[in-house]
Amino acid sequence: MAKSSKKNEFKLFIPSGRKLLRSTARRLSSHSIIPGFIRKQLKRTSNQPPKILNNRRQRITPELQTYIQKIDANKVRKKERSAIRELAHYAYVFDIEFYKNQLSKEDSEKIKNIGDCLQHYCIEGWKIGIDPSPLFDTNNYFSKYPDIKESGLNPIIHFFKFGIQEGRFSMDDIHFMRKTANIKKVSSPHPQKLTQAIEQKKFGVFLHIFYPELAKTIADYLAKIPVKIDIYISTTEKEVDELAKTFRRLDNSEHVQVKSFSNTGRDVAPFVVGFREEILKYDFILKLHSKKSPHSDALSGWFEHCLDNLIGSKDVFYTNIFELMNNETAIIYPVENYALSLGIKHDSCWGHEDGNYDKAKPLLDKLNLKHIDRDSKFLFPTGTMFWCKSYILQPILDWNLGFHDFDNEGGQIDGTLAHSIERLIGLCCTEKFHKRIITSYCGYANSKQHQSDKQVIEGRNKLQINGFEKVIQFKEKRLDPNWKNRPNMSPNKLRIHWVIPNFTPGLGGHMTIFRTINYLENCGHDCTIWVHSELKGEKPSRISSLHKRIINQYFIKLKTDQVYMLGNTNEDLERVSGDVVIATDRMSAYPVLGMRKFTKRFYFVQDYEPFFFAKGTSTVLTEQTYSAKHEFACICASPWLKNMMIEQGNPAISFPLAVDTSTYYQSKEIKRSKNTIAFYVRRSTPRRLYQLGLLALRALFDLGDSFEIITFGEDDLPDLGIPVKITHAGILNAESLSTLYQSCTVGLVLSGTNYSLVPNEMMACGLPVVDIDATHTRLSYTPQTAVLAQPNPDALALSLSQLLNDDLLREQVTAAGLSATKFLTWDQSNTIVEDYIRTQFEAAAASNQWQTSRHSKPLVTIVIPVYNGGDLLSRVVERCLQQDLDAEFEILIIDSSSSDGCINHLPKDDRIRIHRISKSEFGHGRTRNLGVNLARGEFVAFITQDAMPANQMWLMNLIAPLQADGKVAGVFGCHIAHEGHSPLTTYDLDQHFNRWIFRSHRKPIELDESRQIPDAQISNHERFYSDNNSCLRKTVWEQVPIPEVVYGEDQLWAIEILRHGFKKAYASTAVVRHSHEYNFRETLIRSNTEWHFYKQHLKERLPSSKKEVRAMIETSCVNDEKAQKLFPEITVDQLSARRKLHFARACGYYLAGKGIGCIRP
């Protein structure tokens, strides 16, 4: 059938929804079918001009207009001619030399001009993957968006017409910056001679700080520069003193000068005019300014990007300066992102408008650079943040410009003399001195934006690697036991951290871990548990009462309440410290290898986990965890595993899987069946060989034996498909398991890898065991204690049949099993483990060269207001003195004339200072202000005399948000209940801190700029702050002191710092034990005070009517009932007592609503 010509082809036209509506409206309006007001609205919308999308389109140049007109229609198809014409609007994207370098010599010689580039690309270039310039990657565009490749569209045309609006780019920002930067990564190690040469140079840092809230951020970055620097700062008059204080605190600053200038010439005029005389004193200049660019999405994050890639770390500094030491290089600046680079190409180097060039033209003439015109292409340090050699600025300084030459600041985004000089700095370098300008992206590893973008990109192809995808991001670090000021010199009281996988009731491997922890605690060691891979995203680590409760209720009651869920970032690992850290499975090995603040690492090996998977990525990643290069000391749950670890080159010991003989024993009171097989089933654990066991039982039936089966270890099993009596017992507790073992005839427990706890427990109950005959079983079982059969159904069936039918054999195997397990106790096994941990720690500690403190001035002052602190005060102070920190800290006790002698019993330590005041001088806000005033530390931490730091990581974690973010003014930590307090109290604190606070404070809280005003409304979670466990930045306190009120000073201070533009953070792992169990009267008074505080200071009304307070009581009682379901040990009497306290709280509110009571301290 002949095809119809396209000319006569019928085209179905479907108008857009709006066009269709207008068309229909016009037809209907004459009949007045639709109301007039709708017709008017339609008319108004029809007159609105269409929205012009900024897709970087340009007018076609006359040169290209002429070229297009001359294209031979007989050689170039209409479709391709149309594409060339469209692409001519974006010709600036093409780089002729770049394009030609990708072609063969023959094809390259045919390209004479930009028109030839466009034609070649439209006809064949894009089809063979040629890139027009570094700004567009043809094949990558197709790889990222297969639908475009399938459509057959020209990729650049699609990008500019549609893709740029849809957020489709041929390269992600971090791809583009890595590709185009001259310095792509840090150079390491640094040659000592070159390092010494750098240290002999003079460094001048010139800062323009228009936004003082960014000063602390800049100071934190400057602190990373490992050489002495002089700092010159331009700012407004009111900021001079504060900025001088901030930058004079830097250890590497030798001279700091701060000047105020009028807001003229942006950051450039203060640099080249205000500090003209200082610039040439230095070999190297670092030029920075506080940058905000609300007008441009392309400049979002540019400020941090510049700091990261200029001075993001010591290595970044040396990498950049090594390159600057090269005689041919004179300027280094951060590489531009994609949007900025595309904008420069579109607008030209001089910008979109003519103002920059027009103002630069007279100065170009002075430089004798008349060949530089409006369309010239050149490099310049975009954004005027850069490193340079000072002499390249000499010509500009010689012009003796004054502030009067520059434009007054009016929010201009281009077209000022400052923007012109930004370009002229680059031209002085390349055209006047003929030196190179190079771009740097070596600080990407320090960039939060880089990490964020990388996560988004990797999220396009989320890998599933049997859980490894949750931990592979952790980076291995060398152990650094000397990181802190004071080591632990006592191997008999170690701080041991365990990193474990998540768990549910009934897991034998976890039971072994918890038994070991229990034994270590009884030996005097402190244990902390970290459950990995349970938090999603970048949620920080936090304490987990849920996991602690499951351990206590379903495994064994441990002394430690330090059970945490581990966060997923390397920063979370930096906030963990102790003496010993132990990995317990293949995945936990990765975070453990990233924890550097320990003396020794161990691997608690309970199985050979590469056997869990078919040979592939998971196998390889698991095998890597056993590599000797990690220097794990291995604790193995069988001789077979010990041999496996030694073969890998690791030191290792083994301990036998023992038996709790108080639970598992042979009872004469329980009658044993003659033909019942106890079959251990765990289908979710392939190494337990469920299918092989099932085949063996079917083969046993074929042998003619009469038997019954009781399965255990898993709930909800299907029909086994065996015509015998079958009972599914499911998951049993220890007592029920013991009863089962004592009543059955034979135990079928198969182990494809290391054996489990079950066989020995069966033997202790007099139950003979059948397992497979393999290397791992022969090494693990005492000879003759188990019947080992070849791993096939018939051999296993025959062994089962013999035990069922041969009484003598069964008695012999039973006796051997009883004998082997009689003295197999957990204390005996764990003695081996404890001795190994202690001796390995001692050996590692002995090899460390610990140095005395390198710091004299304390970084932190811990302030403890005291009045009759009793015995608890001494324990609180001792725990504070034990804190792990890589800086000095002091303890300042402000004693309100205690009369109980508590001050006399404090530890003797030079770090303790005592300041005495009278009782009448005490006030919650006043005393804390006094403490800050007396503090010598940059950070001032507060705890109360009854708040016990839960571990030695408290202080490190409390100050971490302050160190990470210069805008954070205050941090408060988590509270847990004191030991011995009711589970109801534990539940209340958990709900408050680990639910409400944790969820609302995953990132530091900061108000939008529109709310940073004196009367801004602050919500409850925004203002919550507890100075019973807190830390503030002293420089912020100097601006915003703590309110001196009777009650609630912490909440009011939090409100003020937020209104002043600072941040407030929550440190979820800075934990103290701090709880109160008030009586009826105390509860009533406190609630009455709370009501009056809310009304007087927060202008909020709490419940006070009878209906409202009754509802309060009922809600609280319902919550208590929920707690009882979680904690069965909560008694009815305890619930009744709590109801009375809820009534007391309601009375306090009710009376306050009647005007009774007041705010009390």
Residue, then its C-alpha position, 0 to 999 in steps of 0.5 A: m500500500a502506497k504511503s500518503s504524502k505528508k502534505n496531504e496527511f490529516k493532522l489531528f490538532i488538540p489544543s491545550g486545556r486553556k486554549l480549549l476553554r477559551s475557544t469554547a467560552r467564545r462560542l458559548s458567550s454569545h448565548s449567555i450560557i456562562p456568567g459574565f464574571i467568568r467571561k471577564q476572568l477568561k478575557r483577563t487570562s487570555n490577555q496575560p503574556p505567556k511566561i518567558l522561561n529563562n533557557r539561556r537562548q540568544r539571538i543568532t549572530p549575523e555570522l551564523q545567519t549568513y552561514i545558515q542561509k548558505i547551507d545546501a538544501n540538497k546535502v543537508r536534510k530539512k530536519e537537520r537544517s532546522a536543528i542547526r537553526e535552533l542550535a545557533h541560538y546556543a552556539y556559545v556552548f560550542d568550543i571549536e578547538f575542544y570540538k575538533n580535538q575529538l574528531s579524526k584529523e580528516d574530519s577536524e580539518k573540515i571544521k573552519n568555524i562555529g557554523d561547521c561545528l553546529q552542522h557537524y554536530c546536528i548531522e552526526g556529532w551527537k550520534i557518535g557522542i561528540d561533546p560541544s564543550p566541557l559544558f555538555d556531555t552528550n553520551n552522559y545526557f543519554s545515559k541519564y535519560p534513556d527516554i531522550k535517546e529513544s526519542g531520537l532528539n538532538p540532546i543539546i536542543h532538548f536540553f535547552k528547550f525542555g531539559i533545563q526547565e525539567g532539571r535535566f542536566s548532562m552533568d551533575d554539579i559535582h561531576f562538572m566541577r571535578k571534570t573542569a577543576n585544575i586541582k581535583k583532590v588534595s595532594s598527600p603526603h606533603p614534601q617536608k622541604l616544601t612545607q618548611a618553605i611555605e612556613q617561611k612565607k608571609f600570609g595576609v588574610f583580607l576579610h570583608i564581613f558585611y554579615p557578622e553572623l558569618a564571622k564565626t564560620i570564617a574564623d573556624y575555617l581560618a583556624k585550619i590554616p597551619v601557618k601564622i597569618d595576619i588578618y585584616i577585616s573591613t566591616t561596619e562600625k558597630e561590629v569592629d570590637e566584636l570581630a576583633k575579639t572573634f579573630r584574635r582568639l585564633d591560635n594562628s593569628e599574629h596580627v588582627q586589624v579591623k577597620s570600618f568603612s562605608n558600604t561602598g564598593r562591596d568587598v572590593a573597595p575596602f580591599v584595594v582602597g582600605f588596605r592598599e598599604e598592607i597588601l604588598k607586605y605579604d607573599f600570599i594573599l587570601k581574599l574572602h568575604s561573607k557571602k550571601s546571594p539571595h538573587s541567584d540560585a547559581l550562587s546557592g552555597w557558594f560561600e561554603h564552597c569557596l571556604d571548603n576549597l580554599i582552606g577547608s582543611k590543613d591538606v586543602f591549604y597545603t595543596n593549594i599553596f603548593e600549586l601557588m608556589n609554582n612560578e607559573t601560577a599566581i591565582i587560585y580560586p574555587v572552581e565554578n559550578y555548572a550554572l555559573s559556568l553556563g551563565i558566564k558563557h551565555d553572558s560573556c566574561w564581562g557579564h550580561e550588560d555592558g556596565n562592567y566593560d564600560k567601567a573597565k575600559p579606561l582601566l584596561d587602557k591604563l594596563n595597555l590591554k586595549h586588545i581586550d574587548r567586550d567579547s574577549k574570553f578570559l579567566f578571573p576569580t569569580g566571586t572575589m574569593f581566592w589565593c594569590k601572589s600579592y604582586i599581581l595586584q600591584p597595577i590595581l593598587d597603583w591606580n590609587l583609587g578612592f572610595h569615591d570612585f566606587d558605587n554606593e551599595g544599592g543591591q546591584i548584582d552587576g555593572t559596578l566598578a567592583h564587578s569590573i575590578e573582579r575581572l581586572i584582577g584576572l586580567c592582570c594575572t594572565e595578560k599583564f604578568h602572563k601567569r596562570i589562574i587555576t581552579s581548585y576543587c580539592g576541598y570537596a571531601n569537607s563539603k556538606q553540599h558535595q556530600s548531600d549532592k552525592q547522596v542524591i545522585e547515589g539514590r538514583n540507583k539504590l543498591q541492595i547488598n544484604g545490608f552492606e549498603k547501610v554501613i559501606q559509607f563508614k571510612e576506616k581510620r587508624l586507631d588514635p588512643n592518644w587523641k585525648n588528654r588523659p588515658n585510662m591506665s586501669p585494665n581492670k576497669l575498661r570501657i568496652h563498647w559493643v557494636i551489634p546488629n538489631f535483634t528480636p527475642g530469641l536470637g542465640g547469637h545475641m544471647t551469647i553477646f549479652r551473657t558476655i557483657n553481663y560477665l564483663e560488668n561483673c568483673g568491673h568493666d563498663c559496657t556500652i552497646w551500639v545497635h547499628s543500621e536502625l536509624k534512617g538517613e542522617k539521624p544522629s545516634r541516640i539512646s534507645s530504651l526500647h532495645k534496653r527493655i528487650i534485653n532485660q525482658y527477653f535476654i538477660k538483665l544487664k547493669t548498663d543502661q547505655v544502649y544506643m542506636l548508632g547514626n549513619t555518618n562518619e561524624d557519629l563515629e567521631r563522637v564515640s570513645g572508650d578503651v575497647v570496641i568490639a565488632t560482632d558481625r560482618m556489618s558492624a565491622y565497618p562502623v567499628l573500623g571507623m571508630r578511632k578513639f579507642t586503644k584496641r579493636f576486637y571482632f566477636v566472631q560467632d560464624y564464618e559469614p562469607f558462607f551466608f551468601a553465594k559468591g558475590t559482592s556480599t561475600v567479598l565485603t564480608e571476607q574483607t572484614y577478616s583481613a589482617k590489615h584491620e588488626f582485629a583481635c578475634i574472639c571466636a565461638s569455636p575452635w573451627l572459627k579460631n582456625m579460620m581467623i588465624e589463617q587470615g593472619n589475625p590473633a585469635i582465641s576460642f571459647p566454647l558455647a556453654v550451657d546455663t545448667s540452672t535451666y538446661y539439665q536432665s530431670k527425672e520428673i519429666k517422662r521422655s518419649k520413645n519416638t519424638i524428634a525435636f527438629y530445630v527450624r529457622r527457614s530465615t537462616p539458610r545455614r540451619l539447613y531446613q530443607l536438608g532436615l526435611l528431606a532427612l525426615r521424609a527419608l526416615f519415614d521411608l525407612g519404616d520408622s514410627f516417629e513424631i516431630i516437634t518443630f521449634g525455633e520459628d512460628d507459623l510453619p507450613d505443613l511439612g509434608i510428612p505423614v506423621k504426627i507433627t507439632h509446631a511449638g514455635i519460638l520458646n523461652a528457655e524454660s520451655l526449651s528445657t522441658l522440650y529437650q527433656s521430653c524428646t528422644v532425639g534432637l535434629v540440629l543441622s549446622g552448615t557453618n558454626y554450631s549454635l547454642v542448641p546442641n549443647e543445651m540439648m545434650a545438657c538435658g540428656l537429649p542426643v543430637v544428630d548433625i552433619d559430619a563436616t570440618h566445622t562440626r568435628l572441631s566443635y563437638t567433643p568426640q562421641t557427644a553427637v552423631l555426625a552423619q554425611p550431609n545427605p538425606d539418607a545418611l541423616a535418616l539412618s542416624l536418626s533411625q539408629l538413635l530411635n531404635d538402638d537403646l544402647l547407642r542412645e544411652q552412650v551418646t546421651a552419657a557422653g553429652l551429659s559428661a561434656t556439658k556438665f562443667l561447660t559454664w558461661d563463667q568458664s567461657n567468659t573468663i577466657v574472653e575477659d582475660y584475652i580482652r584485658t591482655q590485648f588492651e594492656a599490650a596495645a596500651a603499652s605500645n602507645q606513647w601518651q603525651t601530656s596535655r598540649h593545652s593550657k587554657p581550658l576549652v570548656t568550663i563545667v559550671i556546677p551550682v551547688y547547695n548541700g550536694g551530699d555524697l552524689l556531688s562527689r560522684v558527679v564531679e568524679r565523672c566530670l573529671q573522667q571525661d574524654l576530650d582532646a582539650e583541657f577543661e575545668i570544673l567551676i563549682i559555685d557553692s551557695s554556702s553549703s552546710d553539709g560538708c559536701i565541698n570538703h569531700l570533693p576529689k583533689d584535682d587542679r582542674i577544680r575551682i570553687h567560688r563561694i557565694s551566700k545563699s541570698e546571692f543565688g538565683h538560677g539565672r544570676t548564678r549561671n551568669l556569674g559562672v559564665n563570667l568566671a569561666r575561662g573556657e570558650f564554651v561553658a557547660f552547666i549541670t546540676q549537682d544531681a545530674m550525673p553524666a552517664n558516661q565519659m563521652w558526655l562532654m565531647n558530645l555536648i560541645a560537638p554542635l558548638q564546634a561544628d557550627g559557629k552559629v550554634a549558641g546553646v546546646f542541651g543534652c538528653h536526660i535519663a532516669h536515675e538508677g533505682h527510679s520507677p520505670l514510669t519515670t524512665y518512660d516519661l523521660d524517654q517519651h520526652f527526649n527520645r521521641w518529641i525532642f529528638r524528632s524536632h531537633r534532628k538539625p539545630i533550630e534556627l528561625d527564618e530571618s523574618r522571625q528574628i525580631p524581638d516579639a517573634q512567636i516561638s513554639n514550644h519545641e523551638r524554645f525548649y532548653s534544659d540548662n540542667n545539662s547544657c552548654l553555651r558559647k561564651t561570646v554569644w552570652e556576652q551579647v545575650p546573657i541569661p535572664e535573671v528570673v526566678y524560674g524558667e531562665d533556660q527557656l527564656w534564654a533559648i527564645e532570645i538567642l533564636r530571636h537574635g539569629f543564633k541556633k539552638a541544638y540538641a545533643s542526643t548522646a550527651v546524656v545525664r542521669h537526672s530525674h525527680e520523683y516528687n511527692f504530692r505537695e512538690t508536684l502541686i507547687r511545681s505545676n502551679t509555678e509552671w502555669h504562672f510562668y507560662k502566663q507571665h513570661l510566655k503569654e500562654r494559658l495552660p489548662s485550668s478549668k475543671k474539664e481541662v484538668r480532668a482531661m489532663i489526668e485521664t490522658s496521663c493515666v492512659n499513658d501510664e497504662k501504655a507504659q505498663k504494657l511495655f514494663p510489666e514490672i509496673t505494679v497496680d500500686q505504682l499506677s495508683a500512686r501516679r494517678k495521685l500525682h497527676f491529680a496533684r499536677a491538675c490541682g496546681y494548674y486549677l489553683a493557678g487559674k484561680g489566681i492562687g500561687c505564684i512563680r517559685p524557684 
